[in-house]
Amino acid sequence: MTPICARHPNAYAASPLDRAANRRDDAGFIAATLASPESLFVPLWRGHILLRAGRAALLAGRAADPCRGAEVMAFLGLWEGRAVFAVEFGDRDPDASPPALAEGAEFADLRTAVGSLPAAEAAILAHARALMHWRTRHRFCPICGGACAPASAGHVLVCTRCQAQHFPRTDPAVIMLVVRGDQALLGHAPRFPAEMYSTLAGFVEPGESLEEAVAREVFEETGVRVGAVHYHSSQPWPFPASIMLGFHAKALTEEIVLDHDELADARWFSRADLRDHKMLGFRLPRGDSIARRLIEDWLVSG
């Protein structure tokens, strides 16, 4: 099986930021950039990002004043010399309404807007969403239960009781297009939109290599055995906190035995089927997903 190269960067994977990790513990630098009218702020409300006219509403100057005193905030890095901060507003009061931060702007799900966003903005918003998700869901120490306080410009949480340090978590998940000759294996999960078929995927388990995770997940969900596994590309997937590791895998068997807890259906599709999916009445995964990229890059490879 010849490896299939990624032709384009994946969505959310083209960050323009210099993360400037060496400045996170520089209290003077962080204080100065927080006060600077040139700094940019990425507001979030319960994981939703602020959009205006189809673009990211990155706030600066006076418009960013409500962000500067926010409790849940983190320094993301530098963009063309300007500091960028993420701010989460909606994590405390479940009955509170979203703040009115910019005229004509609204909070929206990043996945609904990514197709219209410049790649750099999409990557920054994904970064902000993932980091703020971690911050709002790890307020207490998993060791002793004590309250945690932010450090290192929001990239570390320190237990105020036992002093344990906790760092942002990213869950690795493998996602793979299984191929055999001119056919590819796609599945339909109950949670998918109607008639959508996508690549198989699953989380990596402790003590497991990525290749082992690919083979295990494919066999568990479909009963198909795979041999050669080749890396394709990766994609940050902040929904809520994953990194998708994409592969193409060569099938050794064809018979499908479904795990109905995971999939409602799985089928072998030819290249012609996938190219004519609309005419044949089924859908492929979203354009912003690595699943779609795995399929499209395989289609042009043969």
Buried (B, 14 or more C-beta within 10 A) or exposed (E): BEEBEBEEEBBBBBBBBBBBEEBBEBEEBBEEBBEBEEBBBBBBBBBBBBBBEEEBBBBBEEBBEBBBEBEBBBBBBBBEEBBBBBBBBBBEEEEEEBBEBBEEBBBBEBBEBBEEBEBBBBBBBBBBBBBBBBBBEBEBBEEEEBEBEBBBBBBBBBBEEEEBEBEBEBEBBBBBBBBBEEBBBBBBBEEBEEEBBBBBBBEBEEEBEBBBBBBBBBBEBBBBBBEBBBBBBBBBBBBEBBBBBBBBBBBEBEEBEBEEEBBEBBBBBEBEBBEEBEEEEBBBBBEBBBBBBBBBBBBEBE
